[in-house]
């Protein structure tokens, strides 16, 4: 899944700083110049932290559009996909930690708890 977030110039005092940050991303693109410029950032769907960071910077501005695999979608739909995938990934990591422990010593402790008592 590809996520593209497009936005136009904003009156936000953070616009210039956000643009500096986003220009450093590999999926950044700009069409046009001056006040008519359209900026976009395309992120692979597997990179949810970057998509969330872009949303935090520009997602609430007027004139922001969201695309999933090239299709224009409502902001709520795009956010459900991004957040849903992100939280699903976090849940899977937590489940692995519960099963195997976050560190080798936790793994050993968990294994000792799972073994039946002798006798």
C-alpha positions in Angstrom: 0.0 0.0 0.0 1.3 3.4 -0.9 0.2 6.5 1.0 0.5 9.9 -0.5 -0.3 13.1 1.4 -0.6 16.2 -0.7 -0.8 19.7 0.7 -0.7 23.3 -0.4 0.9 26.4 1.2 -0.5 27.0 4.6 -0.6 30.1 6.8 0.6 28.1 9.7 3.7 29.5 11.4 5.1 26.0 11.1 4.8 25.7 7.3 8.5 26.6 6.5 9.8 24.2 9.2 7.5 21.4 8.1 8.6 21.9 4.5 12.3 21.7 5.5 11.6 18.4 7.3 9.5 16.9 4.5 12.0 17.9 1.8 14.5 15.5 3.4 12.2 12.5 2.9 12.8 10.3 -0.1 9.2 10.4 -1.2 8.9 14.2 -1.3 7.8 16.0 -4.5 6.8 19.5 -5.5 4.7 20.6 -8.5 4.7 24.2 -9.4 6.2 27.2 -7.8 5.2 30.0 -5.5 1.7 30.2 -4.0 0.3 27.7 -6.5 2.8 24.9 -5.5 1.5 21.5 -4.5 3.7 19.5 -2.2 3.4 15.8 -1.6 5.0 13.0 0.3 4.7 9.4 -0.7 5.3 6.8 1.9 5.3 3.0 1.7 2.5 1.6 3.8 4.9 -0.5 5.8 6.6 2.7 7.1 3.8 3.8 9.4 5.9 5.9 11.8 6.9 8.2 8.8 3.3 8.4 7.6 2.2 9.3 11.1 4.9 12.0 11.4 3.8 13.5 8.0 0.2 13.5 9.2 1.3 15.2 12.4 3.0 18.0 10.4 0.4 18.7 7.7 -2.7 16.5 8.2 -4.8 19.1 9.8 -4.1 21.9 7.3 -6.8 23.0 4.8 -6.1 21.8 1.3 -4.5 18.5 2.4 -5.5 15.4 0.4 -4.9 11.7 1.1 -4.3 9.0 -1.4 -4.1 5.2 -0.9 -2.6 3.4 -3.9 -3.4 6.4 -6.1 -7.1 6.7 -5.1 -8.3 9.8 -3.3 -9.7 8.9 0.1 -11.2 10.7 3.0 -8.7 11.7 5.8 -10.5 9.5 8.3 -10.2 6.4 6.0 -6.4 7.1 5.4 -5.8 7.5 9.1 -7.7 4.3 10.0 -5.5 2.4 7.5 -2.3 4.0 8.8 -3.2 3.8 12.5 -4.8 0.4 12.2 -1.7 -1.1 10.5 0.6 0.7 13.0 -1.3 -0.6 16.1 -1.6 -4.1 14.6 2.2 -4.1 14.2 2.6 -2.9 17.8 0.2 -5.6 19.1 2.2 -8.3 17.2 5.5 -7.0 18.8 3.9 -7.0 22.3 2.6 -10.6 21.7 6.1 -11.7 20.8 7.5 -10.0 23.9 4.9 -11.8 26.1 5.7 -15.1 24.5 9.5 -14.8 24.2 10.4 -11.8 26.4 12.1 -8.6 25.4 15.5 -9.8 26.5 17.3 -13.1 26.8 16.9 -13.2 30.6 13.2 -12.5 30.3 12.9 -15.4 27.8 14.6 -17.7 30.4 12.2 -16.5 33.2 9.2 -17.1 30.9 10.4 -20.6 30.0 10.8 -21.5 33.7 7.3 -20.3 34.4 5.9 -22.4 31.6 7.6 -25.6 32.8 5.4 -27.8 35.0 6.7 -28.2 38.6 8.8 -31.3 39.2 7.1 -34.2 40.9 
